[in-house]
Amino acid sequence: MFFYYFSVFGRFGQKFAAAVAISVGTGLLLGFFRILFNFSGKDTNDFFSGRFGWLLFFAFPLFFPLSLSLWLIPFVLVSAYLICFGAFGGFKNHFFNPVILAVIFMMCGYGYTSVLNVSRPLPVNSGYKTWTSGIPVSKPLWKIYASVPLDSAVKASVSSHLPSVPGASRGAVILLFSLLFSFIFKRRRLWLIGCVCFTVLFSYLITHFVFEPALGIKSFYPLLFGFVPIMLFVGVYDFETISQGRFDQLAASLIFSFFAVMFSFNTENVYLPVYAFLIMQILTPLISDIKAMFVKAAK
């Protein structure tokens, strides 16, 4: 992730570095206060292990729209941390993914600003590749993505030459890293493979039967552009929020892919597919319970 930080820093400038510093600093301060007011020593052990939920503080800057004020970051992170880990029994008992919860919490108050953050690049010959902020796009994002020629789609997904935010600037790299991380550490491999396959399937259906006259999008574009790749990484890293059973993983991947594709096309808000992850985490346990009910009734 640090390599990705340095790569993104060259595209988005010093404000991204400041967002990372504030986010990680918030995590350190929160951990310090947990240790300070804890007398059993449990929080101290959690702080120096993976049980503290460090993903929230390291991954959130990749979702943060740089047009927002930096002072909002601590409030968003602390609120998401307390809701995610405080209301559901702590780490490994949490129900919602903390990063996704923080992004949605941020959008509840600043959704319109996050739409404006997806802005046009500076002129090609200006010598700069960072993005301006506060300039609304004039057409849905996927119509911009559709303008990318097929032979240069992969190159565009790793070069930040499209309207983007830090976590969506190098989709191909994030997707490859997610696959490697999932298979090496054996984390929700079936869910990840299902998400990739179902995303391509639903993209094919929607581009060929719904938006094909208006959009010339290829079926694998959602895996290269937008927030789907970084959400897949967040999902396999914080695998505790995705059920372990094979049926649950397939159901979760089906739900996520369907809503992610539906929320991606013909929208000006690059953050809208984030809600697909939340819907997945709400509907998957419900479907699992219904399935268990029918299995029990059949016996």
N, C-alpha and C positions, 0 to 999 in steps of 0.2 A: 504493500500500500504506500510505503514511503517513496518508492520509485515512481509510482503513479502521481504522488503529490508533486514531485519535482517536474514531472512531465507536464502536468496541468498548470503549475506555477508559471511556466514559460508562455502559456497561452492566455492566462487570465490576470496576470500581474500581481501586485503586492496585496491587493485586497483579499485575494484568496489565501495568501499566506497568513494574513491577519485573522481571517476567519478560522483557519486551522489552529492558530495559537490560542485564540479565545475559546474555541471548543474544547481543545485538550486541557487548557487551563481550568475550564469549568469542571471537567472531570476530576482533575487533581484536587481542586478545592472541595468538591463534593465528597471525594474519598477522605480527605483530611478531616472534614467535619464528622464523617461517619466514624472514623477512628477515635476522634477526640471525645465524642459523646457515647462511645461504646466501652463497656467495662468487661465484657466476656472474652474479648479477643477475636471473636468470629469475624467482625468486619475488617479487622486488620489482615487476617488471612485472605479474605475475599479480595481485598484491595490489591494485593500482590499476586493474585491468581486471575484466571479467566472468568471468575464468578462475579466480578464487579460490573460487567456489562460495558467494557471498554469500546465495543463496536459502535455504540451510540455516539461517543465523542470523537472517534476517529473517522467515521463514515459520514456523519451529518454535514460537514462542510462541502462534501461532494454534491449534496442536494440543495445547498443554500443558495438562493438567488442573490447574486452580488449587488443587485440594485437595492436590497434592503439594508437597513442600518445594522451595524455590527453589534450594537448594544442589545439587540433582540435575542442573540444567540444564547446567552446564559439563561434567560427566562424560558425559552423554548425547551432547552435541554433539561433543566431542572424539573420543569413541569412534566415532561415526557418520562423522565426517570422515576419520579415519584409515582406517577400513574401506572407505569409499566411494571416496576419492580416492587413498589410499596403496596399496591392494592391487590396483588395476586400472589403474595407469599414469597417474594424474592426471586433471585436468579434460578433458572431451570424450572421454576413454577410459573413463570410469566406466560401470559396468553398471547399478547400482541408483540410483534416485532418492534423494538424500541425506536429504531431509526425511522421506520415507516410511520409510527405513531407521532414522532417529533415533526416529520414533514407535514402530516395532515393537521397537526395542531398549529403549525406555522401558517398553513394555507387557510385555516378557518378565519383568521383575522387579516391576512394579507394575500388572499388569492388573486385579487386583481393586479397587485404589484408583481406577483410571480409571473403572471401572463405577460406583463410589459417587459419583464426581464429578458425574455427570449427575443433578442434584438438583432438587427442587421450588423454584419461585420463592417469594419473599416474598409475603405477602398483597397482593392487588391494591390495596387502599386504604392501604398502608403508606407510600407515597411513594417507595419504592425499587424499582429494577428490576435490581439486581445479584442474583446467584444465591448461595444458600448452598452449602456443600460438605459431603461426608461423609454425606449422607442418601440411602440407597438408594431407587431408584424401586420402586413397588409393582406395576408391570405393565410389559410390554415397551414400548419407546419408541414403536413405530409404532402402538400402541393409543392412546397419548397424541396422536400426530400425527393419527390418524384422527378425533379429536374436533374438529379444526379445520374449520369450515364451508367449503365450496368457495368461496363468494364472498369469504371473507377469508383464503384461503390465501396469496396473494402478500403481503398486508399482514403476516401473521404471520411470514412468512419474512424480513422486513426489520425487525421490531420487537423481536426477542429475547423474545417472550412465550411461548416454549416451552422445555422443558428443552434446554439447549445448552451448548456450550463456545465460546470466542472465535471459532474459525475456522468454526463452523457456525451462527453467530447471524444471518447475513444472506445466506442462500443465493442469493436472487434477484439480489442485487447482484454477488456473486462470479461467478455464472454469466454474467451480462451482460458483466462485465469480461473474463472469460476468452474469450468469443466475440469481443469487440472486439480484444483483444490478439492472439489467434490470427490473425484475418483481416488486421489491419493489418500485423503483422510476419511474416505467412506462416509460422506455426509450427504444424505438424501439424494443419492444418485438417480433413483427412479423418478423422483420429483423433477429434478433438473432436466433429465432427458425428455420426460413428458412435456415439460414447459417448452422446450425447444421444438419438439415435433408438433405439438398442438398449436403453437404460435405460427409456425409456417403453414399449417393446415388452414387455420382460421383466416390468416392473411390471404392465402390463395383464394379462399371462398369469397371473401369480402371484396377483393380487388377484381375478381372475374365476374361477379354477379351483382355487385352493388356500385362500386366506385370506378370501375374500369374506364368508362367514357371520360371521366373527369381527371382521374389520376392514373399515371403510368407506373405504379409502384410494383416492385417485385415482391414476391411472398416472403423473402427472407430479410427485407429491409427493417422490420421491427426488431430484429436481433442485432442490428448494427447501429441504428439510430434511436435516439430517445432514451428513456429510463429503464426499459426492460432489462438490458444486460446488467446494470448496476443493481437492480432489484433481485436478479437471480443470484448475484454474489452475496448480497445481504441475506438472502434466504438460506443459502447453503452454509454461510458462516454462523448465523444464529439459528442453527437447525432445530433447536429445542421448540420453536414455535410452529414447526411442521410435524404432523403426526408421523410415526415411524412405520405403521402398517402399509403394506403395498397398496391396498385399496384406497387408503386415505391419501397416500402420496399421489396416486393417479387422479383421484377426484380433485385434490388440491391443484394439481398442474392443469387439469382441464378447466377448472373455474378461473384460475389466474390468467391463463392464456386467452380465454374467451373475452373476459372483461378488459384485459390489457389491450387486445387488438381493437375491441369496440371503442375504447376510450382514446386510442391513438389516432385513428383516422378522422380526418375532417375537423380537427380541433386546433385552436390557436394556443392552447395551454399544454405545454410539455409535461406538466406535473399531473395531469388528469389520470394517466395510467397508474399512478401510485395508489389510487383508491381500489384498483383491482386486487392488490395485495391484502388490503383490509377486508374486502369482501370475501376473499379466499379464506382468511382466517376465521371469519364468522360462519360461513356456510359449510366448510368442511366438517367440523364436529357435528353439525346438524345432520348432514348426509350420512355420516358414520353412524350416528344414533338410529336413524331411520333404517339403515341397512341391518344393524344389529337387531332391531325390533322385528324385521321381517324374517331374519334367520332364526330368531328365537321362536317366532310364531310357526315357522315351518317345521320345527322339531316337535 
